[in-house]
Amino acid sequence: MSNYLGEELKKILLAGIGAAALTAEKTKELIDELVKKGELTWEQGKVLNEELKRNIKTTIKENCTVRTIDPELLSPEQLDELKRKLAAMEEKEQQEKEQQEKEQQAQENLKEQGDGAAE
């Protein structure tokens, strides 16, 4: 039981780190697109990207606290509630991932349609 809970907490921590990394990646893609369209110079985009990375790191440091809980000290009700919360978070994460994959596929389809029309 203790090992299971530790693994679940590890998953939550990694999900948070993954979300931050995904945000940074999407931000870079947006900046690259703005540079490509000529709305930003390459140098402005580079500076903006670095600033956003710093802001994300600062926000994570200020808002994320990792605490360990000894499951032996929890009542059965508290442990059940924690398990429900973990399951809900995992489901939400999976839904967000699926939505992002759908959006990415839709963007790729639009790009392919645009490339086909240009030919």
C-alpha positions in Angstrom: 0.0 0.0 0.0 2.7 2.4 1.0 4.7 1.7 -2.2 1.5 2.2 -4.3 0.8 5.6 -2.8 4.4 6.7 -3.3 4.2 5.7 -7.0 1.0 7.7 -7.4 2.5 10.8 -5.8 5.5 10.4 -8.1 3.1 10.2 -11.1 1.5 13.5 -9.9 4.8 15.2 -9.6 5.9 14.0 -13.0 2.6 15.1 -14.5 3.2 18.6 -13.2 6.7 18.7 -14.6 5.3 17.4 -17.9 2.7 20.1 -18.0 5.3 22.8 -17.4 7.5 21.3 -20.2 4.5 21.1 -22.6 3.7 24.7 -21.8 7.2 25.7 -22.6 7.2 23.7 -25.8 3.9 25.2 -27.0 5.1 28.7 -26.2 8.2 28.1 -28.3 6.0 26.9 -31.2 3.9 30.0 -30.9 6.9 32.3 -30.8 8.4 30.5 -33.8 5.1 30.9 -35.7 5.1 34.7 -34.9 8.6 35.0 -36.1 7.8 33.1 -39.3 4.9 35.5 -39.9 7.1 38.4 -39.3 5.3 39.7 -36.3 8.4 39.2 -34.2 12.0 39.3 -35.0 14.1 36.2 -34.2 15.9 38.1 -31.5 12.6 39.3 -29.9 11.2 35.8 -30.0 14.3 34.4 -28.4 14.2 36.9 -25.5 10.5 36.4 -25.0 10.9 32.6 -24.9 13.7 32.9 -22.3 11.5 35.2 -20.2 8.5 32.9 -20.3 10.7 29.9 -19.3 12.0 31.9 -16.3 8.4 32.9 -15.4 7.3 29.2 -15.6 10.1 28.1 -13.3 9.4 30.9 -10.8 5.7 30.0 -10.8 6.4 26.3 -10.2 8.8 27.1 -7.4 6.3 29.4 -5.7 3.2 27.2 -6.1 4.4 23.6 -5.9 5.1 22.0 -2.6 5.9 18.3 -2.4 5.0 16.7 0.9 5.1 13.0 1.7 2.3 11.4 3.6 2.7 8.3 5.6 -0.3 6.2 4.6 -0.2 4.4 7.9 -1.3 7.7 9.6 -4.4 8.1 7.4 -7.8 6.8 8.3 -9.4 4.4 5.8 -11.7 7.2 4.7 -8.9 9.6 4.2 -7.0 7.0 2.2 -10.0 6.3 0.0 -10.5 10.0 -0.6 -6.9 10.4 -1.6 -7.2 7.5 -4.0 -10.3 9.0 -5.5 -8.5 12.3 -6.0 -5.6 10.6 -7.6 -7.8 8.7 -10.0 -9.7 11.9 -10.9 -6.4 13.7 -11.6 -5.2 10.8 -13.8 -8.4 10.8 -15.7 -8.3 14.5 -16.3 -4.7 14.3 -17.4 -5.6 11.5 -19.9 -8.5 13.6 -21.2 -6.3 16.6 -21.7 -3.7 14.5 -23.5 -6.3 13.1 -25.8 -7.7 16.6 -26.5 -4.2 17.8 -27.3 -3.6 14.9 -29.7 -6.9 15.6 -31.4 -6.0 19.3 -31.8 -2.6 18.4 -33.1 -4.1 16.0 -35.6 -6.6 18.6 -36.7 -3.8 21.1 -37.2 -1.8 18.6 -39.2 -4.8 17.8 -41.4 -5.4 21.6 -42.1 -1.7 22.0 -43.0 -1.9 19.0 -45.4 -5.0 20.4 -46.9 -3.3 23.8 -47.3 -0.2 22.2 -48.8 -2.4 20.2 -51.3 -4.3 23.4 -52.4 -1.1 25.2 -53.0 0.1 22.6 -55.5 
